[in-house]
Amino acid sequence: MGAAVSVGKNGAVQVPLFTTPVPQNGFAVSGSVGVPDTALLKQIQKHPAGLYANLYTAEGRLDWSGHH
C-alpha cells in the first residue's frame, strides 16, 4: 500500500481514520472512511494481509495487523 516500508518502521498515513479531533469526553467512536485513490483501494482489496493500523489513545497505542 503506497510506498514500501521496512518492518518495524513507521510509514506515511495512507488512509486517515480521523481528520478532526475526537471529543475529549468521548469514550467510543464509529464510522467509515473512503479511499479516493482507486489504485490504493485495489491494492488493499487484493492484499488485505499487508494492512496495519495504529490508534493512539490516552491509555497508549493499539495496533492491528492484517497478518494473523
C-alpha positions in Angstrom: 0.0 0.0 0.0 1.7 3.2 -1.0 5.4 3.3 -0.6 7.0 0.1 0.8 8.1 0.4 4.4 10.6 -1.8 6.3 9.1 -4.0 9.1 9.2 -2.1 12.4 9.4 1.3 10.7 6.5 3.8 10.6 5.2 4.7 7.1 3.2 7.7 5.9 -0.5 7.6 6.7 -2.3 6.2 3.6 -5.9 6.3 4.9 -6.6 8.6 7.8 -9.2 7.4 10.3 -9.8 10.7 11.9 -9.5 14.1 10.2 -10.9 16.1 13.1 -10.1 15.8 16.8 -12.1 13.2 18.8 -14.1 14.9 21.6 -12.2 14.6 24.9 -15.2 13.3 26.8 -16.0 10.6 24.2 -15.4 7.0 25.1 -16.3 5.4 21.7 -16.2 6.3 18.1 -17.6 4.7 15.0 -17.7 5.4 11.3 -16.2 4.6 8.0 -13.5 6.1 5.7 -13.3 6.5 2.0 -10.3 5.7 -0.1 -10.2 8.2 -3.0 -7.1 6.7 -4.5 -8.5 3.8 -6.6 -5.1 2.2 -7.1 -4.6 2.1 -3.3 -8.1 0.7 -2.8 -7.5 -2.1 -5.3 -4.2 -2.9 -3.6 -5.9 -3.1 -0.2 -8.6 -5.3 -1.6 -6.1 -7.6 -3.2 -3.7 -7.9 -0.3 -5.5 -7.2 3.0 -2.8 -9.1 4.9 -0.5 -6.2 4.2 -2.6 -3.8 6.3 -1.8 -2.4 9.7 -3.3 0.3 11.8 -2.1 2.2 14.9 -4.6 4.0 17.1 -3.1 6.3 19.8 -5.2 6.9 22.9 -4.7 8.4 26.4 -4.0 4.8 27.6 -1.4 4.0 24.9 -1.2 2.7 21.4 -3.4 0.0 19.9 -2.1 -1.9 17.0 -3.8 -4.1 14.4 -2.3 -6.1 11.6 -3.9 -8.0 8.7 -1.4 -10.8 9.4 -2.8 -13.5 11.7 
